[in-house]
Amino acid sequence: MDVKEFIKQINDKILEELPDATHEVVKSEMIKVRMRDDVSLVTKVYFPNGDGPWPVILVRYPYPNNEPIYYAAYSHFVEHGYVLVMQSARGTGDSEGQWEPFFNERNDGIDTVNWLVKQKWQNGNIGMFGSSYLSFCQWMVSDSLPNEVKTLVIDCFGTERYEQIYMNGMFRQDIYTSWAYGNSGLKPNTLPGELYQKGIYMRPHIDADKELFGGEIPFYREYLSNVASSSEYWRKGIWAQLKEIPSKIKIPMLLIDGWFDHHLDGLVKGYFNLSEEVKKKSRLIIGPWDHMGNSPGELEYFNNRIMGTLNVRAGLEWFDYMLKGKPYNYKVGSIDAYIVGKDQWESFEAWPPKAEIYTMYFEKSEEKYKGGILSKNKPCNEEKLEYKYDPDKYIITNGGTALLAWITPGYGDIKHGARLQEEPGYRDDVLTFMSEEFSEDKKIVGNIKVKLKISTEAEDTAFAAKVMVVLPDGRSFNICDGISSLVYRNRTDHALEYVPNEIVEVEIEAWPVSWCISKGSKIRVDISSSNFPAYNNHTNKAGNWAKQKDVLIANQTVYTGNINSSFIELPIIK
């Protein structure tokens, strides 16, 4: 499908989802808005017919190739009586300056808003809109807005950057290598997707940019070099500022994300850190969606299109309420979550909702596969299960949320979302534990935790967990996953020492879920040491993985029973 046909489809879908237009786009202006350092940013303003002044919607973005899509979607706001202001970020499109991802958006955003409030065609009611990086642009100014800015619509971007990039010391390679290669600012002779397919396998990985692009990608090298959350890179500067911003916000917000989006965890934490006063006037919606607002994977999700294509319908309803004073047909001050497996929406007053922790213990048993069962009772006898982890024989990612490369053609075929999983016993380096059939429906809402007692002969390694539902027909689908290195286990902010063969506990807390396990279904947990390319392959060596060239093969041990019990905790709500 070519771009024109794609844009036509978007426009047609949005027209079907919105009420009839009340205005037309009759005028546009291209303005070079000057920033505090005299750099000018290209800003396009679209006006409706009629007499102003008007409420205004501001969108800032760094993706010039997406501008026709943004206009096709967001011009519908103009057709409902808003002025639309679209601005190319510094160093992108025809805007002046140097492209340095993320680092200029606060000052440039504040300068743009201060310019905007001086315009005679705005009526003192301004909102901001846009997904992903466009939402980052909103977060970064949200604590420093003039009174004319009344609301924000934040979609698919969170405030916990370190935890977005690392989980217990393991780098989310699919997401951040693909984004870095696609937004490097460099101009290689080869398509970035092809370079990504080469780069994720290269060791030492930190030097892949020079070999593939002929130059360094500075911001990406910072990600790779700063594995510890205690490093100055994360404790100071924009990422520390972003983390602190939610508590300082004073205006209502509409926050939107999906159970299969890689920003889910950070956005939920951003909502959690809003003041209670702001929460009472805001709304959080989480549906069975990915980063593009689609419902991925191999399950069906009924009644899930409440937001409209690219969230335009949800945005229009919210802006009409916040900027025009029109009635809003939904409850404000709540969290609306789609329950996967139940295929229905539920409203919560707080997040996470109060839940009862349902614990199941890993127990070694004689099965057709290596592993055992999940038992309600802690086994009395200590047992151990062993497997060999070879970093060059990694387990390929199959489904999940920590993925982004799929969004761009040419970046590979790793599938995201809830997908059909392999049969138990499909590999010798995977341990599988299975529960009994559930005697009644159970709703899991919150963060699932897997706590393992483990040891390894290596100085450092990784342990990965994947939690699945096994349907009555025997098919398994992934619910969530997580991973941990040993030296950064249990969310430590600095590297810990590990003595080979020492037994330690590793807690893997997955991102939040909302999933109903139906009567007759089972819970399955697979334990391994890799999930690539969702996370980097651990080399089984101590030190920074991105700077290592060689790998080791290691024997891994998982313990069950007695004082060295391993178990899973499910947050169950009524």
Summary of the structure (lengths in Angstrom):
residues: 574
radius of gyration: 24.4
end to end distance: 45.6
largest distance: 79.6
contacts: 1981
relative contact order: 0.12
helix: 26%
strand: 30%
